[in-house]
Amino acid sequence: MTTNTSRFDAVLFDAGGVLVLPDPTVLAPLLDFYGGDASIEVHRRAHYAGMRDKSREGSLEDEWLVYDAAYVAAVGVRSADRSEAADVLNRTRTPDLWRWPIPETLVALRRLAAADVPIGVVSNASGQVEGSLNRSVCQVGEGPFVSVRCIVDSHVVGVAKPDPTIFDYALPYFPNFKRSRIAYIGDSVAMDIRSSTAAGLHPILMDPHEDHAGADFERITSVDVIADELCG
């Protein structure tokens, strides 16, 4: 169980960039055609490069052109092909492709669950996130993966970040905890940090490559950091 000396009583997670990534086993061969590096690690890095630039531009949820440009550059697509490759990426990276589970996050989630830390998911999505997570990461209640209290999909509830009221659909599952003692981990400054701050939660940015050094909010390189703090 969590203890009185812990900073947090519960943890909420964004899905994309924290639990799962756009599937690199699909995107790697897609961009290899344009000279891109096909390695999983390079594509993992490319996602956070895209989110870095998206955050710097203040891009909202439906604005992905900056992300696509940064992604293809990060995987090493040839300069002359980057515009076309970014367009192809934009048309290929559908909501259903956000399905590749981050291995170290899976380990950390299991540690948190084993320590009885209350956890849940709040994500901007297109109605697919619960079904996708149920196949490889977590489910509400008992099942083959980590048990969580809730999975909130913006499309299903009709409210999307940066509107902080999206958290109102998750917080009833955590009725005994102060908002300030619930951590929310996401990978977008514009979407996740701002919305969770406005909701009164404790915002934490997933920043595995230190892309946001000097920021005035908490950052972690992996969910292991929170698992280490809460699980000992």
C-alpha positions in Angstrom: 0.0 0.0 0.0 1.0 3.6 -0.4 2.2 5.2 2.9 1.6 8.6 4.5 5.1 9.7 3.5 4.3 9.3 -0.2 3.6 12.4 -2.2 0.8 10.7 -4.1 -2.2 8.4 -3.2 -3.1 7.6 -6.8 -1.8 7.9 -10.3 -3.6 8.7 -13.6 -1.9 8.1 -16.9 -2.3 9.4 -20.4 -2.3 6.6 -23.0 -0.2 7.9 -25.9 3.4 8.4 -25.1 3.1 7.0 -21.6 1.5 3.6 -22.0 1.7 3.1 -25.8 3.3 4.6 -28.9 2.3 4.7 -32.5 3.3 1.2 -33.6 6.9 1.4 -34.8 6.6 -2.1 -36.4 4.2 -0.4 -38.9 5.9 3.0 -39.2 9.4 1.7 -39.6 9.0 0.0 -42.9 6.7 2.8 -44.1 9.5 5.4 -43.6 12.3 3.1 -44.5 11.2 3.6 -48.1 12.3 7.3 -47.7 15.6 6.5 -46.1 14.4 6.4 -42.5 16.1 4.3 -39.8 13.9 1.2 -39.1 15.1 0.5 -35.6 12.5 0.5 -32.8 14.6 2.8 -30.5 14.9 5.5 -33.2 11.2 5.5 -33.7 10.6 5.6 -30.0 12.8 8.7 -29.9 11.0 10.2 -32.9 7.6 10.2 -31.0 9.0 12.4 -28.2 10.8 14.6 -30.8 7.4 15.1 -32.4 5.7 15.9 -29.0 8.5 18.3 -28.1 7.9 20.3 -31.3 4.2 20.0 -30.9 4.4 21.4 -27.4 6.7 24.2 -28.4 4.2 25.3 -31.1 1.3 25.0 -28.6 -0.4 22.7 -31.1 -3.8 21.4 -30.0 -5.0 17.8 -30.2 -6.0 17.8 -33.8 -2.8 19.6 -35.1 -0.2 17.1 -36.1 1.8 18.6 -39.0 4.6 19.8 -36.7 4.8 16.4 -35.1 4.9 14.6 -38.4 7.7 16.8 -39.7 9.8 16.3 -36.5 9.1 12.6 -36.6 10.4 12.0 -40.1 13.4 14.2 -39.5 14.2 12.2 -36.3 14.2 8.9 -38.0 16.6 10.3 -40.7 14.3 10.5 -43.7 16.2 12.1 -46.6 15.8 15.9 -46.7 14.3 15.9 -50.2 11.7 13.3 -49.1 10.6 14.7 -45.8 7.6 16.6 -47.0 6.1 13.6 -48.8 7.1 11.2 -45.9 5.4 13.5 -43.4 2.3 13.5 -45.5 2.3 9.7 -45.7 2.9 9.5 -41.9 0.0 11.8 -41.3 -2.4 9.6 -43.3 -1.1 6.4 -41.9 -0.8 7.2 -38.2 -4.5 6.5 -37.4 -6.0 6.3 -33.9 -5.9 2.5 -34.1 -2.1 2.6 -34.6 -1.5 3.9 -31.0 -1.1 0.3 -29.8 2.6 -0.5 -29.2 3.0 -1.0 -25.4 6.1 0.6 -23.9 7.9 -2.3 -22.3 9.4 -0.5 -19.2 6.0 1.1 -18.5 4.3 -2.4 -18.4 6.8 -3.4 -15.7 6.2 -0.3 -13.8 2.4 -0.7 -14.0 2.7 -4.2 -12.6 4.8 -2.9 -9.7 2.2 -0.2 -8.9 -0.6 -2.7 -9.1 1.2 -5.2 -6.9 1.7 -2.4 -4.3 -2.0 -1.6 -4.4 -1.5 1.9 -5.8 -4.8 3.1 -7.3 -4.3 3.8 -11.0 -6.4 4.8 -14.0 -6.2 6.2 -17.5 -7.5 9.5 -19.0 -6.7 9.9 -22.7 -7.7 12.0 -25.7 -8.7 9.3 -28.2 -11.2 8.4 -30.8 -13.3 5.8 -29.0 -10.7 3.0 -29.5 -8.4 3.5 -26.5 -10.0 1.0 -24.0 -10.2 -1.8 -26.6 -6.6 -1.2 -27.6 -5.3 -1.1 -24.0 -7.4 -4.2 -23.1 -5.3 -6.2 -25.6 -1.8 -5.5 -24.2 -1.7 -3.1 -21.2 -4.6 -3.0 -18.8 -8.3 -3.4 -18.3 -10.9 -2.2 -15.8 -11.2 -4.9 -13.1 -9.8 -8.4 -13.3 -8.2 -9.7 -16.5 -5.0 -10.8 -18.1 -3.2 -7.4 -17.7 -2.9 -4.8 -15.0 -6.2 -3.8 -13.4 -7.1 -0.1 -13.4 -10.1 1.7 -11.9 -11.1 3.5 -15.0 -10.2 4.2 -18.7 -11.6 7.5 -19.8 -11.7 8.1 -23.6 -12.4 11.7 -24.6 -14.5 10.6 -27.6 -16.7 8.5 -25.4 -17.2 11.1 -22.7 -17.4 14.1 -25.1 -14.8 16.2 -23.4 -11.1 16.4 -24.5 -8.0 17.9 -23.0 -7.0 20.7 -22.5 -10.5 21.0 -21.0 -9.8 20.0 -17.4 -13.3 18.7 -16.9 -12.3 15.5 -18.6 -10.9 14.4 -15.2 -14.3 14.7 -13.7 -15.1 11.4 -15.4 -12.2 9.7 -13.6 -12.1 11.3 -10.2 -15.3 9.5 -8.9 -13.3 6.3 -9.0 -10.8 7.9 -6.6 -13.3 9.4 -4.1 -11.1 9.3 -1.0 -8.1 11.2 -2.3 -7.4 14.9 -2.6 -6.8 16.0 -6.2 -3.4 17.5 -5.3 -2.3 14.0 -4.2 -3.2 12.4 -7.5 -0.4 12.5 -10.1 -1.2 12.7 -13.8 1.5 11.6 -16.2 1.3 12.7 -19.9 3.6 13.6 -22.7 2.1 16.9 -23.9 2.6 20.3 -22.3 -0.4 21.8 -24.0 -2.7 18.9 -23.5 -1.6 17.2 -20.3 0.3 19.6 -18.1 -2.1 22.4 -18.6 -5.3 20.4 -18.2 -4.2 18.4 -15.1 -2.9 21.6 -13.5 -6.2 23.3 -14.1 -8.0 20.3 -12.7 -6.0 20.5 -9.4 -4.0 17.3 -10.0 -0.2 17.0 -9.8 1.1 17.2 -13.4 4.1 15.2 -14.5 5.5 15.2 -18.0 6.9 12.1 -19.6 10.3 13.4 -20.9 12.6 10.5 -21.5 15.1 12.5 -23.6 15.2 15.7 -21.5 13.6 17.7 -24.2 12.0 20.1 -21.7 15.0 20.9 -19.5 14.4 23.9 -17.3 10.6 23.6 -17.4 8.7 24.7 -14.3 6.8 21.5 -13.9 7.9 18.0 -12.9 9.3 15.7 -15.5 10.3 12.0 -15.4 12.2 9.8 -17.9 10.0 6.8 -17.3 7.1 5.5 -15.2 9.7 3.6 -13.2 10.5 6.8 -11.4 7.0 6.9 -9.9 7.0 3.2 -9.2 10.3 3.6 -7.4 8.8 6.4 -5.3 5.5 4.7 -4.5 6.6 1.1 -4.3 10.0 1.3 -2.6 
